[in-house]
Amino acid sequence: MADPIITKIELHTYTFERENLGTDYNGFNIVYEPGNRIKHQGNVLRVETDQGITGEFAGGRDAEFSTIPIFAHFLIGRSALQRELIYTEVKRALRQVARIGLAPIDIALWDIAGKLYDQPIYKLLGGYKESVPCYASTYHGDHQPDGLSSPEAFADFAEQCLEMGYPAFKIHGWGRAPVSQEVANVHAVGKRVGDKMDLMLDPACELITFGDAVKVGWACDENRFFWYEDPYRDGGISQFAHRKLRQLITTPILQTEHVRSLEPHIDFALADATDYVRGDVGYDGITGVIKLAYACEALGIDLEFHGPGPAQRQCMAAIRNTNYYEMGLLHPKAPPSHEPELYLDYRDELDAIDAEGHVPIPQGPGLGVEINWDWVERNRVSVVEW
Ligand SMILES: [Mg+2]
């Protein structure tokens, strides 16, 4: 069987609006805001081959696609099955731009392989499970009377998620709140549901000082949180600081969401600077994240995947050493943070779980999902080809 040869790369960009969402103090965090509308931009990457098989990846911020002109010539005319060669050459080519742009191409190439062999990616990678348990991952706290505006509101929402079947719940706290409010939130949610579900806290690097991170960490300790993630303003990348934090608290730490590529992730673990390791298929591709999963397995620790998506589900289903799928962002009133129109047969929303709090692994070939091209074309603003 001849290899499929890459003939063309296309980037389709579309815009869409979301109601009842806004941004908080600095214009970065998306939060619940009734009556407001925000406009977003989305992308779908297509890698075409001479055999009529096309790899597709939907998602990724615009920056991820900004480097395609650097390496597109290396892909055209090459076998779409040379994922490892492409990973290593493009990783080197992008070394001066933080390796941004490696992932979308890699995921599209895996989609091609799955379609060629007529199997979902997780079966090509090993096939460990057919569904994954989810945690409800909240929007950042807001200031709306009917929103996530108080510790009581977070505790109510955690209880709602528990009743729906979620086995775990993760708080994204407020932007620029007093640290006492973050501490009170950990206690309120912990007291309400802490003995019935696994709880996580992700300040998303909002806390201002290392001291704040320690104070909130002590609250997590009291409530036996399952993990504490990216607490403060180092931006999640200081190995020294997180090793110090681990010496001061007992809650397991989850770092490396904001670290790109394999080697620095493992350096973080070897420096005793994290307990769980975070991996992101949107940064390092399926190839990079699966290498990371095996490296973590060799260390006897778990890899936790950032964010929801078809590629995350396919990867999680292929490995043993991982705990929870991040369903989000979720809120009692706000719409989903991902555009639900993008796929015809796939959803990441509050009620997308089954009674046990699991989501299934798409069983179609490749990523196993069908993009709603009618919707993409109706909302499209540009197509760029290489
Ligand atoms: Mg995070």
Residues whose N, C-alpha, C, O or C-beta is under 5 A from the ligand:
A	BS01	MG	D202 E257
